[in-house]
Amino acid sequence: MARRPQKSTSTRAASAQRSAWPDDIHAQFTRVGIRQVGYVPDAGHSRLIALCRNDPAIADVVLTTEEEGVGLVAGAALGGQRAALLMQSSGVGNCVNMVSLLRICGFPCLILVTMRGEFAEFNPWQVPMGSITEPALNLCGFLTYRVDDPDDVEDVVAAGCDMAFGGNLSVAILLSQRLIGRKHWSD
Amino acid sequence: MLERRQFVARLLADRGHLLVVSGLGSPTYDVAACGDHPLNFYLWGGMGGAAMVGLGLALAQTDRAVAVITGDGEMLMGLGSLATIGVKQPKNLSIIVLDNAHYGETGMQPSHTKAGIDLVAVAKACRFANAALVTDLKHGENMRALLHSGRGPTFIQAAVKTDDLPRVLPLRDGHQIKHRFMQALGTQT
């Protein structure tokens, strides 16, 4: 896959810049006034989860299963607050029926999905759900935008926020496994 | 054993600014039977999600009391949400389970509570500040006051009779229910 040239000449600086995409997402949460973030703990989202937990403007809600987050989003919207959900692709499968709340009532929803079961996946058990995550979301009425390059995260998340909250739409941003990086099983 | 609609009517008496979320099936009909209200958010689907809708609402509206009124089957499907609520400790949130120990909408099959699964014990284990089993209407007024006390999270398991009551059907259009609720609450943008 073609990549943009690195902006920095230093490998270390470039590496730091490439790993700062969770900060870009958090900055967008701040820009659009996200007040509740529901999540199931996930390695790919660990930095973003920490940023949200440390942000006094955000109520962080750790969920036992991702479908709880759909109810949370609906309740937040009723109460006048914007909410976002963070989950792994496997969690999308846990949400399918509950998502009907979003569609039947026209609640805005923004989900940031870290992908598993694709590029350099070590665990084949992640593949069945990972390979149907995007079409499953589309069947559920979500607009989906995929990001492979860390430099694109800010733009795509900004666009997704504006579409979700500007139009009461359901938007999922798929953060590809190549963006997140290999899971290191020896660590 | 309680008459379900008598108990709900007692809970919703003098409701003031109380925000109500009702779980699909009989609890939605019970809440509607007590009088339609723009600050009722009637669920007709999303089984297992009522308590979490209540949590999102309670976190967004910390000055308002929020009551989720649902059934035993609906609560059992979202049992993990009691743990999630326990983590956040919302003082303004109450979960009321109208427990007839059966799945009334689907032919009265026995639910887990019929076999002795103890929802109050679950709520206590999930750090609810108040968790009570109510079997007599004489405790209705205390429970009503608890909803408005700001000392939650509160969990009330109301043991209700298995009577098959006439359905009272409120609004079904999800957009309409949402808009009406948000207009009344002042959160419509």
Interface residues (C-beta under 8 A of the other chain):
Chain A: R35 Q36 A59 V61 V62 L63 T64 T65 E67 E68 G69 V70 G71 L72 V73 A74 G75 A76 A77 L78 G79 G80 Q81 A83 N97 M98 S100 L101 I104 C105 G106 F107
Chain B: V21 F41 L43 W44 G45 G46 M47 G48 G49 A50 A51 M52 V53 G54 L55 G56 L57 A58 L59 A60 Q61 G78 G80 S81 A83 T84 V87 K88 G174 H175 I177 K178 F181 M182 L185 G186 T187 T189
